[in-house]
Amino acid sequence: INIELTLRSMSDLGGCWLLDNRRSFGIEVNSESNTKEFIISLIHEMVHLTDMKVGKLAYSDSHISWEGQDYERKNGQIFYNNEWAPEGSKHFPWEKMPWGH
């Protein structure tokens, strides 16, 4: 697995995405994070990376797929359980493991 880590100023703590064929991934972490936030964010994004690697989680511009179920995604929101919620919300099942719930 190849991982490209980028630090940049951003409004949230981080993000993760597939670069190509489940072998290369990108991870961004907020450059303004303190050491503890950096480590927590990196581990959090590594859990997402693992979920993508094994096929449990997939992202596109318009959908998120979790364990074979697709959820609509637009304007930084995801439609889940009949309501729109911001991406990264801890009530999504794909966020429960990375946040330790």
N, C-alpha and C positions, 0 to 999 in steps of 0.2 A: 504494500500500500504506500502511495506517495501522498504526503500531506503538505499543502502550501499554507503556512501560517502568516497572516497579515495583521498588523496592529494599526488601527486608525481610530480617530475620534468619531463616535457614533452615539445615537440616542439610546441604544440598548447595550447590553453587555457583550453580545456576540452573535455569530451566525455560522452556518455550515452549509456546504453545497457540494454536489457531485461535479467533478470536472470532466471525467470520461469513464465509461464502461466499468464502474464500480472498483476502479483501481487507484484513481487520483481524486483527491478531495481538497476543497478549500475551507479554511476556518479563519474567521475574523474575530478578533477580540478587541474590545474598546481599549484604546491606548491610554485612556485616562483612569483605568482601573487600578486599584491598589493591588498589592501582591496577592492577598487573599481572594479578591474578586477575580483577578486574572486566572488563578488556579481553578477556582470553582467554575468559571466560564469555560475554560479549556476542557475540563473534565465533562461538563454538561454537553458541549459540542461534540466531544469524542463519543459520547453515548449515542447522539444522533447519527454520527458517522457510522458507528457499528450497526445501528438499525437500518441505515441505507445499504450498507455493505451486504447484509444478510437478506435484504429484500422486504423488511417489515415496513419501511418508511420510504416514500418517494415524493419529490416536490416537482411541480411544474408551475408555470406562470399563473395558471388558472385553477389548479387543484393540488390538494395534498392527499396522498394515498397512505392509509395506515392499516396494515394487516388485510389488504385487499379491498378496503372500503374507501371510496373517494369522497372528498369534502371540497366544496367549492371555495375558491380563494380569490379575493380581489381587494384592491386598495388597502392592503395591510390587514385585512380581516379574513376570517375563516368561518364558514357556515357549518355549525356543529350543534346537534340537539335542538334544531329548529330556531337557532338564533346566531347572529353574527357576533364574533368575539375577536379581539386583537390577536394577531400572530404572537406566539410565545406565551399565551395565557396558560396558566398552570392547570386549568381544568380539562385541557385536551389530553387524551390518553397517551399520546406520544411525548408529552411533557412530564407525565407523572414520574417515570423512571429517572430522567435526568435531574429532576429536582428532589429525588429521594422520597416520593410519596407512594 
